[in-house]
Amino acid sequence: MKFPPGVAFVSDVTGKEIQARIPTNFGAAALKVLGDPEVKYVSSEQFKLEKRTDQGGWAVVNVSWATNPLFLNGSPIPSDGAILKTGDKLSIKDKFFRLSVRLLT
């Protein structure tokens, strides 16, 4: 399987997306471009996107000091992160600021 060159996060509310092709930290300032009013629940630093070549994909990792935890597909993200796949759902506390994941090809 070819390593995906990046990840798109798509707002379930507005349909707008933000893409990353390098390891990146995401927080309220970066994610407000999606136009979702629930960005108010996102911390200044919320999660990290890490390239995990040894695991064959991109991983999402919670930032431990974020006020509200990020969930993946309705469950808390493990402390060492989780590999993303197209169709995954990210959300704050499994309720707010819902994002869909799309791996770039």
C-alpha positions as CSV (number, residue, x, y, z in Angstrom):
1,M,0.0,0.0,0.0
2,K,1.3,3.5,-0.9
3,F,1.8,5.9,2.0
4,P,-0.9,8.7,1.8
5,P,0.7,12.1,1.1
6,G,-1.5,13.9,3.6
7,V,-4.8,14.2,5.4
8,A,-7.9,16.3,4.9
9,F,-10.2,17.2,7.8
10,V,-13.7,18.1,6.6
11,S,-16.2,19.9,8.8
12,D,-19.5,17.9,9.1
13,V,-21.3,21.3,9.6
14,T,-19.9,23.4,6.7
15,G,-18.3,20.9,4.3
16,K,-15.1,23.0,4.3
17,E,-11.8,21.3,4.6
18,I,-8.3,21.8,5.8
19,Q,-5.4,19.7,4.5
20,A,-2.0,18.8,6.0
21,R,0.9,17.1,4.1
22,I,3.4,17.5,6.9
23,P,3.3,16.7,10.7
24,T,1.2,19.6,12.1
25,N,-0.3,20.8,15.4
26,F,-3.9,21.8,15.1
27,G,-5.8,24.2,17.4
28,A,-8.6,26.8,17.3
29,A,-6.7,29.3,15.2
30,A,-6.0,26.8,12.4
31,L,-9.4,25.1,12.5
32,K,-11.5,28.3,12.6
33,V,-11.1,28.5,8.8
34,L,-13.7,25.6,8.6
35,G,-16.4,28.1,9.7
36,D,-17.9,25.8,12.3
37,P,-19.2,27.9,15.3
38,E,-18.3,25.0,17.6
39,V,-14.7,25.9,17.2
40,K,-15.2,27.5,20.6
41,Y,-14.8,24.1,22.1
42,V,-11.3,23.6,20.5
43,S,-8.3,24.5,22.6
44,S,-5.5,26.7,21.3
45,E,-3.6,23.4,20.8
46,Q,-6.0,20.4,20.4
47,F,-4.2,17.6,18.5
48,K,-1.1,16.6,16.6
49,L,-1.0,15.0,13.2
50,E,2.1,12.7,13.0
51,K,3.6,10.8,10.1
52,R,4.1,7.2,11.2
53,T,6.0,5.5,8.4
54,D,6.6,2.5,10.6
55,Q,2.8,2.0,10.9
56,G,2.0,3.0,7.3
57,G,-0.1,6.0,7.9
58,W,-0.9,9.3,9.6
59,A,-1.7,9.3,13.3
60,V,-3.8,11.7,15.4
61,V,-2.5,12.3,18.9
62,N,-4.3,14.3,21.6
63,V,-2.5,17.2,23.2
64,S,-2.6,16.4,26.9
65,W,-3.3,20.0,28.0
66,A,-6.3,20.5,25.7
67,T,-9.4,21.5,27.7
68,N,-11.7,19.0,25.9
69,P,-10.4,15.7,24.6
70,L,-10.6,14.7,21.0
71,F,-12.5,11.4,20.2
72,L,-12.0,9.1,17.2
73,N,-15.2,7.3,16.0
74,G,-16.9,7.9,19.3
75,S,-14.0,6.7,21.6
76,P,-11.2,8.5,23.4
77,I,-8.0,8.4,21.4
78,P,-5.3,6.3,23.0
79,S,-2.4,8.2,24.7
80,D,0.0,7.0,21.9
81,G,-2.4,8.1,19.2
82,A,-4.3,6.3,16.5
83,I,-3.8,5.7,12.8
84,L,-6.3,7.5,10.6
85,K,-8.3,6.1,7.7
86,T,-10.7,7.7,5.2
87,G,-14.2,7.9,6.8
88,D,-13.0,8.3,10.4
89,K,-14.8,10.8,12.5
90,L,-13.1,13.2,14.9
91,S,-15.0,15.2,17.5
92,I,-14.6,17.1,20.7
93,K,-15.9,15.0,23.6
94,D,-17.8,12.9,21.0
95,K,-20.3,15.7,20.7
96,F,-18.9,19.0,19.3
97,F,-16.8,20.2,16.3
98,R,-17.3,17.0,14.2
99,L,-14.7,16.4,11.4
100,S,-14.5,13.6,8.8
101,V,-11.1,12.3,7.7
102,R,-10.1,11.9,4.1
103,L,-6.6,10.5,3.3
104,L,-5.1,12.3,0.3
105,T,-4.1,10.3,-2.7
